[in-house]
């Protein structure tokens, strides 16, 4: 072992304390974090192979301890109520739009329709699609991507979608009368 806990304490204690104080709200929390850091140092210092890597390792341990401090302080009260909404609405949107989406897919040009059905509904990988259709892998990827883009354009022309912060559909409003009547044939979709 090249470095000892005592040696690290003597050399880095004040610098680490200042480093932590610039990132946390008060001295008591800073002291607690510093103690946690030196506890980790004490238990893991023998894993270091070179003494010159001690400062980098030490500051990384300190940054991680600060992150852990803020994670622990995050309260459930900060989470918006919308985070607790059931995902049933997403399932309802999918079920409501399924007939329109099927009509849209049926109206895609045949090469794109086939690529989308084989990958999205039959579960083929793009590599398997390329082999089945005798395409290069980049050609298969391009075909699937273009099919998705065409379908997306049709959907956006037909409905206005609302998304959550992760990009998942949480609601939609039909733009055309046929989409308001579930299972009706849409002029936009075909």
C-alpha positions in Angstrom: 0.0 0.0 0.0 1.5 3.2 -1.1 -0.8 5.7 0.6 -2.3 5.6 4.0 -5.6 7.0 5.3 -3.7 9.2 7.7 -1.4 10.6 4.9 -4.4 11.3 2.7 -6.3 12.9 5.6 -3.3 15.2 6.3 -2.8 16.2 2.7 -6.4 16.5 1.4 -8.7 17.2 4.4 -8.9 21.0 4.0 -9.0 21.0 0.2 -11.8 18.4 0.1 -13.8 20.2 2.8 -13.7 23.4 0.7 -14.6 21.4 -2.4 -17.6 20.0 -0.6 -18.7 23.3 1.0 -18.9 24.9 -2.5 -21.5 22.2 -3.4 -23.7 21.7 -0.3 -25.8 24.1 1.7 -24.1 24.1 5.1 -21.1 23.1 7.1 -22.7 20.2 9.0 -23.7 18.5 5.8 -20.2 19.1 4.4 -18.6 17.5 7.5 -20.9 14.5 7.2 -20.0 14.0 3.5 -16.3 14.5 4.3 -16.5 11.7 7.0 -18.2 9.4 4.5 -15.5 10.1 2.0 -12.7 9.3 4.4 -14.6 6.1 5.5 -14.6 5.0 1.9 -10.9 6.0 1.6 -10.1 4.0 4.6 -11.8 0.9 3.4 -10.7 1.1 -0.2 -7.3 2.8 -0.3 -5.5 -0.6 -0.6 -7.1 -1.0 -4.1 -5.0 1.8 -5.5 -2.0 0.7 -7.5 -0.2 4.1 -8.0 0.1 6.9 -5.6 -0.2 9.6 -8.3 -3.8 8.4 -9.0 -4.8 9.2 -5.4 -6.0 12.9 -6.1 -8.2 11.9 -9.1 -9.6 8.9 -7.2 -10.2 11.0 -4.1 -12.1 13.7 -5.9 -14.2 11.2 -7.8 -15.1 9.5 -4.5 -16.0 13.0 -3.1 -18.2 13.9 -6.2 -20.0 10.6 -5.8 -20.6 11.2 -2.1 -22.1 14.7 -2.9 -24.3 13.1 -5.5 -25.5 10.5 -3.0 -26.2 13.3 -0.5 -28.5 15.1 -3.0 -30.2 11.8 -4.0 -31.0 11.0 -0.4 -32.4 14.5 0.2 -34.8 14.3 -2.8 -38.2 14.0 -1.3 -41.3 12.4 -2.7 -43.1 15.8 -2.3 -41.0 17.1 -5.2 -42.4 14.5 -7.6 -45.4 15.9 -9.4 -48.7 14.2 -9.1 -48.7 13.4 -12.8 -45.9 10.9 -12.1 -48.4 8.8 -10.2 -51.0 8.7 -13.0 -51.7 5.2 -14.2 -50.4 4.1 -17.6 -54.0 3.0 -18.4 -54.4 6.2 -20.5 -51.5 5.2 -22.8 -53.1 1.8 -23.3 -56.4 3.5 -24.1 -54.8 5.7 -26.7 -53.2 2.8 -28.3 -56.5 0.8 -28.4 -58.4 3.8 -29.7 -56.0 4.5 -32.5 -55.3 0.9 -33.5 -57.9 0.9 -36.3 -56.6 4.1 -37.7 -53.0 2.9 -37.5 -53.9 -0.3 -39.3 -55.5 1.7 -42.0 -52.5 3.9 -42.3 -50.1 1.0 -42.5 -52.3 -0.6 -45.2 -52.0 2.6 -47.2 -48.2 2.7 -47.1 -46.4 1.8 -50.3 -45.9 -2.0 -50.4 -42.1 -2.1 -49.7 -42.6 0.1 -46.6 -45.7 -1.7 -45.5 -43.9 -5.0 -45.7 -40.9 -3.7 -43.8 -43.0 -2.3 -41.0 -45.2 -5.3 -40.6 -42.2 -7.7 -40.6 -40.2 -5.7 -38.0 -42.9 -4.1 -35.8 -45.6 -6.8 -35.8 -43.8 -10.1 -36.6 -40.7 -9.2 -34.6 -38.0 -9.7 -37.2 -34.7 -7.9 -36.5 -33.5 -5.5 -39.2 -30.8 -8.0 -40.0 -33.4 -10.7 -40.5 -35.5 -8.4 -42.6 -32.5 -7.7 -44.8 -31.9 -11.4 -45.4 -35.6 -12.1 -46.1 -36.0 -9.3 -48.6 -32.5 -9.7 -50.1 -31.4 -6.2 -49.0 -28.2 -4.9 -47.5 -28.5 -4.2 -43.8 -28.2 -0.4 -44.3 -31.0 -0.7 -47.0 -33.2 -2.6 -44.6 -32.6 -0.1 -41.8 -33.4 2.8 -44.2 -36.6 1.1 -45.4 -37.8 0.6 -41.8 -36.9 4.2 -40.9 -38.7 5.6 -43.9 -41.8 3.5 -43.2 -41.8 4.8 -39.6 -41.5 8.4 -40.9 -44.3 8.0 -43.4 -46.5 6.5 -40.6 -45.6 9.3 -38.2 -46.5 12.0 -40.8 -49.9 10.3 -41.4 -50.5 10.1 -37.6 -49.5 13.8 -37.0 -51.7 14.9 -39.9 -54.7 13.0 -38.4 -54.2 13.8 -34.7 -52.5 16.1 -32.2 -50.5 14.2 -29.6 -49.4 15.1 -26.1 -46.3 13.5 -24.8 -44.8 13.1 -21.3 -41.2 14.2 -20.6 -39.9 10.8 -21.7 -41.6 11.1 -25.1 -44.4 8.7 -24.5 -47.9 9.5 -25.8 -50.2 10.5 -22.9 -53.2 11.9 -24.8 -54.4 12.9 -28.3 -57.0 15.0 -29.9 -58.3 14.1 -33.4 -57.8 16.7 -36.1 -60.4 15.1 -38.4 -64.0 14.0 -37.9 -63.4 10.4 -38.9 -60.9 9.9 -36.1 -63.4 11.2 -33.6 -65.7 8.3 -34.7 -63.8 5.3 -33.5 -63.2 2.7 -36.2 -64.3 5.1 -39.0 -62.3 5.1 -42.2 -60.1 8.2 -42.2 -59.6 10.3 -45.3 -56.1 11.2 -44.1 -55.2 7.6 -43.3 -56.9 6.0 -46.2 
